[in-house]
Amino acid sequence: MLHELPAITRNVHWGYFDAALAPALIVESGDFVRAEAITHHAGDAPDLMMDDTVRALYDTIPESDRQPGVHLMTGPIFVRDARPGDLLEVRYLQMNPRFNYGSNLAAHWGHLFTDFDKERVTIYELDQTSNTAHALYAYDYPGKYLVPGKRSEVRDCCRELALEGIRVPVRPHLGTAGVAPDVAGRVSTVPPGAHGGNIDNWRIGAGSTMYYPVAVDGGLFSIGDPHVSQGDGEISGTAIEASLNVMFQIVLRRDFTFPSPLLETPDYWIVHGFDEDLNIATRNASRDMLLLLTERQGLSRDDAYSLMSVAADFSVTQVVDGRQGIHCKIPRSIFPPKKQPRA
């Protein structure tokens, strides 16, 4: 069955996951969902990145209720019969930009903020025929970017040309998606964790599949923080933040378990490690890759450890979410067919 999940007030929550949230949608395993994911940066260029639907969300949800995190989330989705210990397999099928514009903020949480001592917004325009984006203009943000969804009026900004002649590849993806953690109260959307959350891996796009460990009945899956392009590291603090229309299928899995968000693409298996210390995040990703290779591919620990060193690539996913991210990918092509079961 195909369900529609529009971004209207009753279907969104701003800045948090919460196990006590009432579901916006109830689905069966195998159902499809077409959902609207709205960026919390639409206010950076309201003339280009807002329509009546987006404007209504910004007008309706008070600033005091946009916390403790920052991301505007659509959901949650309750999956019938999902229980703690299960996995939600989310097959991302389509991610289409809602508008032809997006925003990148060089923020006060960016890795080099002290080198610049200011916050700056660069607005990008998408060219969907060439699947690229180019900078349309930039401006220094007036004041400090403290309230999610604050609107920058045109009259308050000095728009300047930026990055003339440069185009970047468009690769739509979700920066933040996941299930509700099994804790009381609101959980910030900013740090990633076992539940998913703000992973900020640009490979979580159309054609990929994510596996999220279920922590509460129904899973309570939500999506948000849509991007159209990002580099590994997300060094300035944000990606090209832009609203997306997303279609995905949710399948309940009980035939295997995994302790952290697991990503499957046509070419790679990718595990994620998180911590405030990148060395510890790397160790966490290493242990999860070791688990994947031994439990899912049947390798001995010794063989898996050797293979990781010669064939797996470790990269910094992001350094700007407080809890930093490392991802480790291993090519699927190196395994013989019998070692390639779908997870």
FIRO-731211 format. One record per residue (C-alpha): x, y, z; residue in three letters. Coordinates in Angstrom, 1 decimal. Example, Ala and Ser with C-alpha at 12.3 -4.5 7.8 and 13.67 -1.06 7.14 Angstrom:
PT	east	north	up	kolti
PT	12.3	-4.5	7.8	ALA
PT	13.7	-1.1	7.1	SER
This chain:
PT	east	north	up	kolti
PT	0.0	0.0	0.0	MET
PT	1.1	3.5	-0.8	LEU
PT	0.6	6.2	2.0	HIS
PT	0.9	9.9	1.7	GLU
PT	2.6	11.9	4.5	LEU
PT	2.3	15.6	3.8	PRO
PT	4.3	18.1	5.8	ALA
PT	1.4	19.7	7.7	ILE
PT	1.5	20.7	11.4	THR
PT	0.0	17.5	12.8	ARG
PT	2.6	15.4	10.9	ASN
PT	5.7	17.2	11.9	VAL
PT	7.8	17.8	15.1	HIS
PT	10.7	20.2	15.3	TRP
PT	14.0	19.4	16.9	GLY
PT	13.4	16.1	18.6	TYR
PT	12.7	12.4	18.6	PHE
PT	10.3	11.2	21.3	ASP
PT	9.0	7.7	22.2	ALA
PT	5.8	9.3	23.5	ALA
PT	4.9	11.0	20.3	LEU
PT	1.6	9.9	18.7	ALA
PT	2.1	8.4	15.3	PRO
PT	1.5	10.6	12.3	ALA
PT	1.0	7.4	10.2	LEU
PT	0.6	3.7	10.9	ILE
PT	1.9	1.2	8.2	VAL
PT	2.3	-2.5	7.7	GLU
PT	5.7	-4.1	6.8	SER
PT	6.2	-3.7	3.1	GLY
PT	4.1	-0.5	2.7	ASP
PT	5.3	2.5	0.7	PHE
PT	5.3	6.0	1.9	VAL
PT	5.5	9.3	0.0	ARG
PT	6.6	12.0	2.5	ALA
PT	7.5	15.7	2.4	GLU
PT	10.8	16.6	4.1	ALA
PT	11.1	20.3	4.8	ILE
PT	14.4	22.0	5.5	THR
PT	14.8	24.1	8.7	HIS
PT	16.9	26.5	6.6	HIS
PT	14.0	27.7	4.3	ALA
PT	14.1	31.0	6.1	GLY
PT	17.6	31.7	4.7	ASP
PT	15.9	32.6	1.4	ALA
PT	12.2	32.7	2.1	PRO
PT	11.5	34.2	-1.4	ASP
PT	13.0	31.1	-3.0	LEU
PT	12.7	28.3	-0.5	MET
PT	9.1	28.7	0.8	MET
PT	5.7	28.0	-0.5	ASP
PT	2.4	28.2	1.4	ASP
PT	2.9	24.8	3.0	THR
PT	6.4	25.6	4.3	VAL
PT	5.3	29.1	5.4	ARG
PT	2.4	27.6	7.4	ALA
PT	4.8	25.4	9.3	LEU
PT	7.1	28.3	10.2	TYR
PT	4.1	30.4	11.1	ASP
PT	2.4	27.7	13.2	THR
PT	5.2	26.1	15.2	ILE
PT	6.5	28.6	17.8	PRO
PT	10.2	29.1	18.2	GLU
PT	9.9	27.9	21.8	SER
PT	8.8	24.4	20.5	ASP
PT	11.7	24.0	18.1	ARG
PT	14.0	22.3	20.5	GLN
PT	16.2	20.7	21.9	PRO
PT	17.6	20.1	18.4	GLY
PT	17.1	22.0	15.2	VAL
PT	15.7	19.8	12.4	HIS
PT	12.1	19.9	11.2	LEU
PT	11.0	16.2	11.2	MET
PT	8.2	14.5	9.3	THR
PT	6.6	11.6	11.2	GLY
PT	6.7	9.6	13.3	PRO
PT	5.6	6.4	11.4	ILE
PT	4.4	3.5	13.5	PHE
PT	5.2	0.1	11.9	VAL
PT	2.8	-2.6	13.0	ARG
PT	4.4	-5.5	15.0	ASP
PT	7.8	-3.8	15.2	ALA
PT	9.4	-4.5	18.5	ARG
PT	12.6	-3.7	20.3	PRO
PT	15.4	-5.9	18.8	GLY
PT	13.9	-5.8	15.3	ASP
PT	15.4	-3.8	12.4	LEU
PT	13.5	-1.4	10.2	LEU
PT	14.7	-1.8	6.6	GLU
PT	14.0	1.5	4.9	VAL
PT	14.5	1.4	1.1	ARG
PT	14.9	4.9	-0.2	TYR
PT	13.4	5.0	-3.7	LEU
PT	13.0	8.6	-4.7	GLN
PT	14.3	12.0	-3.5	MET
PT	13.2	14.9	-5.5	ASN
PT	13.9	18.6	-4.7	PRO
PT	10.8	20.6	-3.8	ARG
PT	12.4	23.8	-5.1	PHE
PT	15.4	24.6	-7.2	ASN
PT	17.2	26.3	-4.4	TYR
PT	19.1	25.4	-1.2	GLY
PT	21.1	27.1	1.5	SER
PT	24.6	26.5	3.0	ASN
PT	25.3	28.1	6.3	LEU
PT	28.9	28.6	7.4	ALA
PT	27.8	28.4	11.0	ALA
PT	29.1	29.1	14.5	HIS
PT	29.3	25.4	15.0	TRP
PT	31.4	25.0	11.8	GLY
PT	34.9	23.5	12.2	HIS
PT	36.7	26.7	11.3	LEU
PT	34.4	29.3	12.8	PHE
PT	37.1	30.9	14.9	THR
PT	39.1	31.5	11.7	ASP
PT	36.3	33.6	10.2	PHE
PT	34.4	34.9	13.3	ASP
PT	31.2	35.4	11.3	LYS
PT	28.4	33.3	9.9	GLU
PT	27.7	33.4	6.2	ARG
PT	24.8	32.0	4.0	VAL
PT	25.4	30.9	0.4	THR
PT	22.3	30.2	-1.6	ILE
PT	22.6	27.7	-4.4	TYR
PT	20.4	27.2	-7.5	GLU
PT	19.9	23.7	-8.9	LEU
PT	20.1	22.8	-12.6	ASP
PT	18.3	19.5	-12.8	GLN
PT	19.1	19.0	-16.4	THR
PT	22.9	18.8	-15.6	SER
PT	22.3	17.5	-12.0	ASN
PT	24.5	20.3	-10.7	THR
PT	24.2	23.3	-8.4	ALA
PT	25.9	26.7	-8.5	HIS
PT	26.0	29.6	-6.0	ALA
PT	23.4	32.2	-6.8	LEU
PT	24.5	34.7	-4.1	TYR
PT	25.9	34.9	-0.5	ALA
PT	25.5	37.2	2.4	TYR
PT	26.9	37.6	5.9	ASP
PT	24.2	36.5	8.4	TYR
PT	23.1	39.4	10.6	PRO
PT	23.7	38.6	14.2	GLY
PT	24.0	34.9	15.3	LYS
PT	22.2	31.9	14.0	TYR
PT	20.6	30.7	17.2	LEU
PT	16.9	30.0	16.5	VAL
PT	16.0	27.2	14.0	PRO
PT	13.8	28.5	11.2	GLY
PT	14.6	32.2	11.6	LYS
PT	13.8	34.1	8.5	ARG
PT	16.2	36.5	6.8	SER
PT	14.3	39.2	5.0	GLU
PT	15.8	40.4	1.7	VAL
PT	16.0	43.9	3.0	ARG
PT	18.3	42.8	5.9	ASP
PT	20.8	41.1	3.7	CYS
PT	23.5	42.3	1.3	CYS
PT	23.5	39.7	-1.4	ARG
PT	26.9	39.2	-3.1	GLU
PT	28.0	37.1	-6.0	LEU
PT	29.9	33.9	-4.9	ALA
PT	31.7	31.0	-6.5	LEU
PT	31.3	32.2	-10.0	GLU
PT	31.8	29.5	-12.7	GLY
PT	31.8	26.7	-10.2	ILE
PT	29.3	23.8	-10.2	ARG
PT	28.9	21.0	-7.7	VAL
PT	27.2	17.7	-8.2	PRO
PT	23.6	17.4	-6.9	VAL
PT	23.1	14.3	-4.7	ARG
PT	19.9	14.5	-2.8	PRO
PT	19.9	12.7	0.6	HIS
PT	18.5	12.8	4.1	LEU
PT	20.8	14.3	6.7	GLY
PT	18.6	13.1	9.6	THR
PT	16.3	10.1	9.8	ALA
PT	15.8	7.4	12.4	GLY
PT	13.7	5.8	15.0	VAL
PT	12.7	6.9	18.5	ALA
PT	15.3	6.1	21.2	PRO
PT	14.1	4.2	24.3	ASP
PT	14.4	7.2	26.7	VAL
PT	11.9	9.4	28.4	ALA
PT	11.3	12.8	26.9	GLY
PT	12.6	14.6	23.9	ARG
PT	15.9	13.5	22.4	VAL
PT	17.7	16.2	20.3	SER
PT	17.9	15.6	16.5	THR
PT	21.5	17.0	16.4	VAL
PT	23.7	14.1	17.5	PRO
PT	23.7	10.8	15.6	PRO
PT	23.4	7.5	17.5	GLY
PT	22.2	3.9	17.4	ALA
PT	18.8	5.2	16.5	HIS
PT	20.1	7.0	13.4	GLY
PT	19.5	10.7	13.8	GLY
PT	21.8	13.3	12.3	ASN
PT	24.2	10.9	10.5	ILE
PT	24.8	13.4	7.6	ASP
PT	26.1	10.7	5.2	ASN
PT	25.4	11.9	1.6	TRP
PT	25.1	8.3	0.4	ARG
PT	21.7	7.9	2.2	ILE
PT	19.9	8.8	-1.1	GLY
PT	17.7	7.2	-3.7	ALA
PT	18.8	3.7	-4.4	GLY
PT	20.2	3.1	-0.9	SER
PT	18.8	1.1	2.0	THR
PT	19.2	1.8	5.7	MET
PT	18.7	-0.6	8.6	TYR
PT	17.7	1.0	11.8	TYR
PT	17.6	-0.9	15.2	PRO
PT	14.1	-0.6	16.7	VAL
PT	14.2	0.5	20.3	ALA
PT	10.4	1.1	21.0	VAL
PT	7.2	-0.6	19.8	ASP
PT	6.4	0.5	16.3	GLY
PT	9.8	2.0	15.8	GLY
PT	8.4	5.6	15.4	LEU
PT	10.4	6.4	12.3	PHE
PT	10.9	10.1	11.2	SER
PT	12.7	11.9	8.4	ILE
PT	14.1	15.4	8.1	GLY
PT	17.2	17.6	7.4	ASP
PT	17.0	17.1	3.6	PRO
PT	20.1	18.0	1.6	HIS
PT	20.8	18.2	-2.1	VAL
PT	24.6	18.1	-1.8	SER
PT	27.2	17.6	0.9	GLN
PT	30.9	16.7	1.2	GLY
PT	32.3	14.3	3.7	ASP
PT	33.1	16.3	6.9	GLY
PT	30.3	18.9	6.4	GLU
PT	33.1	21.2	7.4	ILE
PT	31.3	24.6	7.5	SER
PT	28.5	23.2	9.6	GLY
PT	25.8	22.5	7.0	THR
PT	25.2	21.0	3.6	ALA
PT	23.1	22.5	0.8	ILE
PT	20.0	22.4	2.8	GLU
PT	16.9	22.0	0.6	ALA
PT	13.4	20.5	1.0	SER
PT	12.8	17.1	-0.7	LEU
PT	9.9	14.9	-1.6	ASN
PT	10.9	11.4	-0.6	VAL
PT	9.4	8.0	-1.4	MET
PT	10.5	4.9	0.6	PHE
PT	9.4	1.4	1.5	GLN
PT	9.6	0.1	5.1	ILE
PT	10.2	-3.6	5.8	VAL
PT	10.3	-5.2	9.2	LEU
PT	13.3	-7.5	9.6	ARG
PT	13.7	-10.1	12.3	ARG
PT	16.1	-12.5	10.6	ASP
PT	19.2	-10.6	11.8	PHE
PT	20.2	-7.8	14.1	THR
PT	22.7	-5.0	14.1	PHE
PT	23.6	-2.6	16.8	PRO
PT	23.9	0.6	14.7	SER
PT	22.6	2.2	11.5	PRO
PT	23.7	0.1	8.6	LEU
PT	23.8	1.4	5.0	LEU
PT	23.5	-0.7	1.9	GLU
PT	24.2	0.9	-1.5	THR
PT	24.4	-0.9	-4.9	PRO
PT	28.2	-1.0	-4.5	ASP
PT	29.0	-0.9	-0.8	TYR
PT	28.2	-2.0	2.7	TRP
PT	28.7	1.0	5.0	ILE
PT	28.8	1.0	8.8	VAL
PT	28.8	4.1	11.1	HIS
PT	30.7	5.0	14.3	GLY
PT	30.0	8.0	16.5	PHE
PT	31.7	9.7	19.4	ASP
PT	32.9	13.1	20.5	GLU
PT	36.4	11.7	19.9	ASP
PT	37.1	10.7	16.3	LEU
PT	39.5	8.0	17.4	ASN
PT	36.7	6.3	19.5	ILE
PT	34.2	6.8	16.6	ALA
PT	36.7	5.0	14.3	THR
PT	37.1	2.2	16.8	ARG
PT	33.3	1.9	17.0	ASN
PT	33.0	1.7	13.2	ALA
PT	35.8	-0.8	13.1	SER
PT	34.0	-3.1	15.5	ARG
PT	30.7	-2.9	13.7	ASP
PT	32.4	-3.7	10.3	MET
PT	34.1	-6.6	12.0	LEU
PT	30.7	-7.8	13.2	LEU
PT	29.2	-7.4	9.7	LEU
PT	31.9	-9.4	8.1	LEU
PT	31.8	-12.2	10.7	THR
PT	28.1	-12.5	11.3	GLU
PT	26.8	-11.7	7.8	ARG
PT	29.6	-12.9	5.6	GLN
PT	30.8	-15.8	7.7	GLY
PT	34.5	-14.7	8.0	LEU
PT	36.6	-15.5	11.0	SER
PT	37.6	-12.5	13.1	ARG
PT	41.2	-12.8	11.9	ASP
PT	40.3	-12.9	8.3	ASP
PT	37.8	-10.1	8.7	ALA
PT	40.4	-7.9	10.4	TYR
PT	42.9	-8.4	7.6	SER
PT	40.2	-7.7	5.0	LEU
PT	39.2	-4.5	6.7	MET
PT	42.8	-3.2	6.5	SER
PT	43.3	-3.9	2.8	VAL
PT	39.8	-3.3	1.3	ALA
PT	37.7	-1.1	3.6	ALA
PT	37.8	2.7	3.4	ASP
PT	37.3	4.8	6.5	PHE
PT	36.1	8.4	6.1	SER
PT	35.0	11.3	8.3	VAL
PT	31.3	11.7	7.8	THR
PT	30.9	14.9	9.8	GLN
PT	32.7	16.9	12.5	VAL
PT	30.0	19.4	13.3	VAL
PT	27.2	17.6	15.2	ASP
PT	28.9	17.4	18.6	GLY
PT	29.0	13.7	18.4	ARG
PT	31.3	13.2	15.4	GLN
PT	30.9	10.5	12.7	GLY
PT	33.1	8.0	10.9	ILE
PT	31.9	5.7	8.2	HIS
PT	33.5	2.5	6.9	CYS
PT	32.6	1.1	3.5	LYS
PT	33.6	-2.2	1.9	ILE
PT	32.9	-3.0	-1.7	PRO
PT	30.3	-5.7	-2.3	ARG
PT	32.0	-6.7	-5.5	SER
PT	34.9	-8.4	-3.6	ILE
PT	32.7	-11.2	-2.3	PHE
PT	31.7	-14.2	-4.3	PRO
PT	28.0	-14.5	-5.1	PRO
PT	27.3	-17.0	-2.3	LYS
PT	28.7	-14.4	0.1	LYS
PT	26.3	-11.7	-1.1	GLN
PT	23.0	-12.4	0.6	PRO
PT	20.8	-9.4	0.9	ARG
PT	20.8	-8.3	4.5	ALA
